């Protein structure tokens, strides 16, 4: 942070960056739905459509169940790092990187939906994976409250260290 920037301005810029990133990832969901319904079914020479769909669904559910736990663990690591370095700008950059990793994991759920749609049992099955991925991205939408909670908890951890 330079002398002309304020912590509130840093948080606003951080939220804008996070929201733009989220919007880009969220936009892939309707694009994937369109691909799933418009591209002809490819089938699979490796496994039956049911097997492909079940494997894609299992991967999608595994990603969805563990995305939240992974996010918590990564956020704890950056808060502990902040307790050592004390640089709020770095904390916000690290937060964006953690969020980016989580969004990539959620994007893999979209890929699972595409696999089920194009190589599995069809788009009606893949649609549910798209829906789950989209809902999880929406639930992770960055808010000022979430950013303030992160900063507050990181500062408290630094003060207690």
N, C-alpha and C positions, 0 to 999 in steps of 0.2 A: 504494500500500500504506500503510495506517495503522499506527500503532505497535502495535496489538494483533494484526495479521495476520502470519503467518509465511510465508516463501517456500514451505514444504511445503504449507501450507493453500491458498495461491494455486494451486499446481499441482493439488492435489486438486479444488478448485472448477473449475479450467480443464478437467480431465479429465472431470468430471461433466457440465459444459456440452457438451463435445465429444461425449461418449458419448450424451447425450440427443438432440443434434442428429443424430448418425449413426443412432440408433435410429428417429427420425422419418422420415428419408430411406429407411432400409432397409425400413420398414413399407410404403412405397409400392410396393415390388416385388410382394409377394403381392397387394396390392390391384389393381395393374395386370394381373396374371395373371388374377385373377378377372374383371375387366372384359373382358379379351380373350376369355375363354372363355364369358362369359355374355351379353355384348352381341352382337346379331346383326351379321354382317359388313355393312359399309356399302358397300363398293365405291368406285370412284373414277370420276368423269366426266372427269378430267383426263388420266390415264394408265392403262395396263394394270396389273393387280394385280402382275405380275412387275416392272414398272418401279418401281412404288411401293415394293415390297419391297426391290429392289436399291438404290434411293436411300436408303431408311431404314437398310439394312444398311451401306452405305458411310458414312453419317453416324455411325452407331453405332461403327463401327470407327475412324473418324477421331477421334472423341471419346475412345475408349479408348486409342488410341496416343499421343495428345498430352496427355492428362490428367496423366500422371506428369511429363512435361517441364514443363508449365505449373506444376505444384505446386512442382517444384524451383526454377524461376525466381522464383516468388512468395516462396518461403521465403528464398531468397538476398537478395531485396530487403528483407524485414523484418529479417533478421539484419544487413544493412548499416545499416539505419535504427537498429537497436539500438546498433550501434557508435557512433552519434552521440548518441542521447538517453539510453541507459543505463537506461531504465525497464522493469523486468521485467514489471510489470503491463500496460504498453502492448504489450510483445512478445507476451504471452499473448493479449491482445485481438486484435492483428494476426494472430496464428496462427489464432485461431478464424475470423476473417474470410477468411483465405486458405483454410482448410478448408471454409468455407461455399461459397465460389466453386467449389471442386473438387467438392463434393457436388452443387451445381446442375448442373455439367457432366455428372456421372454420372447425374443425374436426367433429363437430356436423352436419355440412352441409353434410359431407360425409356419416354420419349415416343416415341422411334423404334420401340421394340417395339410400342407401342400403334398407331402409324401402320401398321406392317406387318400387325398383327393385324386391325385394323378396316377398313383401306382397301387393303391389299395382298393377299398370298397367304394370310392367315389366321393364327390364333393359334399354330399349330405352328411357324411361322417366327418370329413375334414372341417366342415363348418363349425362344429362344436369346439374343435381345438382352436380355431380362429377366434371364436367367441370368448373362450377362456383366456387366451393370450391378450385380447383386446381389453377385457375387463381387468386383468391384472395390471396392464399398463395404465389404464385409467385410475385404478386404485393407488398407483404409485405416483400420481400427478404431483409435481413439486408445488408446495404452498409456502407462504411466508411463515406460517406457524411451524411447519416441519423444519424449515431452515433455522428459525429462532430456537427451537428445541435442541437441534444439533449443537448450535453455538453455545447455548446455555449449559448443556450437559458437558460439553468439551471444556468450557471455562471452569465449571465446578470440579471436574476431574483434575484440571491443571492446578487449581487452588488447593485441592486436597493432597496433591503430590508433594 
